Amino acid sequence: MSIVDYISIGMGVVIAYFLGSIPSAVWIGKSFYGIDVREKGSKNMGSTNTIRVLGLLPGLFVLGTDVVKGWLAIYLGNIFGSFFLNYWDIDTGNFYLTNYKLCLGVTAVIGHALPWFAGFRGGKGVATMLGVVIGLFHNILPLVVGVFVVVFVIWKYISLASIITSISFPVFYATCSIWLQYQLNWILFGFACLVPLFIIFTHRKNIRRLVIGQEPRFKFKKTIDE
């Protein structure tokens, strides 16, 4: 590959990070409500805490933008990684391109967790991770979403639904690969196995509250006074 190709690879990674760093919850809270959502509620800039602090519509907007950040990072791979298909045969090229897209998606999640635009005080990355799943694992997306919905409807805890869904993710990916008889990408499978570890780590405070019965159940409305 030429130096231009390597520069293209680097540009994709940098743009994916800054894309993930867009703190929509912080910007909306400060611009329209004079509130930093990271100072209230769970002190997180995710959509759940945004709904608690600002209300349903701002929270849904934050959810949508966070998901789009993850999906768009994957899409950037088509722009900055297209040369993979020019240097190798179709199978090898697609393999490298897919892994490059995964790299951009992970970078966007890191950007969300450690955002440049918000003093490196970010969120847990669940919605942005969902965007990555939509971009790379669309075959199992209905199963993943189904688990989340079922767990949430039964217990009303976003944190618990996120944790259980993340644990089911690598199981679904491996099972569907065998069932549908397509070749398992071991790098994607490794990523799928790391997702629950990441989600559990970022939700460690939620887990403690769940254990002692102090985790608040989710409500589709503002529940924290200014």
C-alpha positions in Angstrom: 0.0 0.0 0.0 1.1 3.6 -0.6 1.7 6.3 1.9 -1.6 7.8 0.8 -3.4 4.7 1.8 -1.9 4.7 5.2 -2.8 8.3 5.7 -6.4 7.4 4.7 -6.4 4.7 7.4 -5.2 7.2 10.0 -7.7 9.9 8.9 -10.6 7.4 9.3 -9.5 6.6 12.9 -9.1 10.2 13.8 -12.5 11.2 12.4 -14.2 8.2 14.0 -12.8 9.3 17.4 -14.0 12.9 17.1 -17.3 11.7 15.8 -17.7 9.6 18.9 -16.6 12.5 21.0 -19.7 14.6 20.1 -21.4 15.0 23.5 -25.0 15.7 22.3 -26.4 15.3 25.8 -24.0 17.9 27.3 -24.4 20.3 24.4 -28.2 20.1 24.5 -28.4 20.4 28.3 -26.1 23.4 28.5 -27.5 25.2 25.4 -31.2 24.8 25.9 -31.6 24.1 29.7 -28.6 25.5 31.3 -27.9 22.1 32.8 -24.9 19.8 32.6 -26.5 16.3 32.7 -23.2 15.0 34.1 -23.9 16.9 37.3 -27.3 15.4 38.0 -28.9 12.0 38.4 -26.5 9.2 37.6 -24.0 11.9 36.3 -23.9 10.2 33.0 -24.3 11.8 29.5 -26.3 8.9 28.1 -29.9 9.0 26.9 -31.3 7.3 30.1 -29.9 10.0 32.4 -30.9 12.7 29.9 -34.5 11.6 30.0 -34.4 11.7 33.8 -32.8 15.2 33.9 -34.2 16.9 30.8 -37.2 14.9 29.6 -38.2 12.3 27.0 -37.7 14.2 23.8 -34.1 15.4 24.5 -33.3 11.9 25.7 -34.6 10.3 22.5 -32.6 12.8 20.5 -29.5 11.9 22.4 -30.2 8.2 22.0 -30.6 8.6 18.2 -27.4 10.7 17.8 -25.4 8.3 19.9 -26.5 5.3 17.8 -25.8 7.2 14.6 -22.3 8.0 15.8 -21.5 4.2 16.0 -23.2 3.4 12.7 -21.6 6.4 10.9 -18.1 5.3 12.1 -18.7 1.9 10.4 -19.9 3.7 7.2 -16.7 5.7 7.2 -14.8 2.5 6.6 -16.3 2.4 3.1 -14.8 5.8 2.4 -11.3 5.5 4.0 -10.9 1.7 3.6 -12.0 1.1 0.0 -8.4 0.5 -1.1 -8.4 -2.8 0.7 -10.5 -4.1 -2.1 -8.0 -2.9 -4.7 -4.9 -4.5 -3.3 -6.4 -8.0 -2.5 -8.9 -10.5 -3.9 -12.5 -10.0 -2.9 -12.5 -12.3 0.1 -9.3 -11.1 1.6 -10.2 -7.5 0.8 -13.6 -7.8 2.5 -11.9 -9.4 5.5 -9.5 -6.5 6.0 -12.2 -3.9 5.2 -14.6 -5.5 7.8 -11.9 -5.4 10.5 -11.0 -1.8 9.6 -14.7 -0.9 10.0 -14.7 -2.6 13.4 -11.6 -0.6 14.4 -13.4 2.7 13.5 -16.5 1.6 15.4 -14.5 0.8 18.5 -12.7 4.1 18.2 -16.1 5.9 18.1 -17.1 4.1 21.3 -13.8 5.2 22.9 -14.5 8.7 21.8 -18.0 8.6 23.4 -16.5 7.3 26.7 -13.6 9.8 26.6 -14.8 12.7 24.6 -12.4 15.4 23.5 -15.2 18.0 23.3 -16.4 17.3 26.9 -13.2 17.2 29.0 -12.9 13.4 28.5 -15.9 12.9 30.8 -18.2 10.7 28.7 -20.8 8.1 28.8 -21.0 4.3 28.9 -21.1 3.8 25.2 -24.1 1.4 25.0 -26.0 3.4 22.4 -22.9 4.0 20.3 -22.1 0.3 20.6 -25.6 -0.4 19.3 -24.7 1.7 16.2 -21.7 -0.5 15.7 -23.8 -3.6 16.0 -26.3 -2.2 13.5 -23.4 -1.6 11.0 -21.6 -4.9 11.4 -23.9 -7.4 13.0 -27.2 -6.7 11.3 -28.0 -10.4 10.9 -28.4 -10.8 14.7 -29.7 -7.3 15.4 -33.4 -8.5 15.9 -32.2 -11.1 18.4 -30.1 -8.6 20.4 -32.9 -6.0 20.4 -35.4 -8.7 21.4 -33.4 -9.7 24.5 -33.1 -6.1 25.5 -36.8 -5.4 25.1 -37.9 -8.6 27.0 -35.5 -7.9 30.0 -36.5 -4.3 30.1 -40.3 -5.0 30.0 -40.0 -7.6 32.8 -37.7 -5.7 35.2 -37.7 -2.0 34.0 -33.9 -1.6 34.4 -32.0 -0.2 31.5 -28.7 -1.2 33.1 -29.8 -4.8 33.6 -31.2 -5.0 30.1 -27.9 -3.7 28.7 -25.8 -6.2 30.7 -27.8 -9.2 29.8 -28.1 -8.2 26.2 -24.3 -7.8 25.9 -23.8 -11.3 27.4 -26.1 -12.7 24.8 -24.4 -10.9 21.9 -21.4 -13.3 21.4 -23.7 -16.3 21.9 -26.0 -15.1 19.1 -23.1 -14.3 16.8 -21.5 -17.7 17.2 -24.7 -19.7 17.1 -26.0 -17.9 14.0 -22.7 -18.4 12.2 -23.0 -22.1 12.7 -26.8 -22.3 12.0 -26.6 -20.1 8.9 -23.4 -21.8 7.8 -21.3 -18.8 7.1 -17.6 -18.4 8.0 -17.0 -17.1 11.5 -14.8 -14.0 11.5 -12.7 -14.6 14.6 -11.8 -11.0 15.0 -15.5 -10.0 15.1 -16.2 -12.9 17.5 -13.4 -11.7 19.8 -15.0 -8.2 19.7 -18.3 -9.7 20.5 -16.8 -11.5 23.5 -15.2 -8.2 24.8 -18.5 -6.3 24.6 -20.0 -7.8 27.7 -16.7 -7.2 29.6 -16.9 -3.5 28.5 -20.5 -3.1 29.4 -20.1 -4.8 32.8 -17.1 -2.5 33.6 -18.9 0.7 32.6 -22.0 -0.4 34.6 -20.1 -1.5 37.7 -21.9 1.2 39.8 -25.2 0.1 38.5 -24.5 -3.5 39.4 -23.7 -2.5 43.0 -27.0 -0.6 43.1 -28.9 -3.6 41.6 -27.4 -5.9 44.2 -28.5 -3.7 47.1 -31.8 -2.8 45.6 -31.1 0.9 45.0 -31.0 1.0 41.2 -33.9 3.3 39.9 -36.3 1.7 37.5 -36.6 3.5 34.2 -39.5 5.9 33.5 -40.4 7.6 30.2 -40.4 11.0 31.8 -38.3 13.6 33.6 -37.9 12.5 37.2 -35.2 14.9 38.6 -35.9 18.5 39.5 -33.6 21.2 38.3 
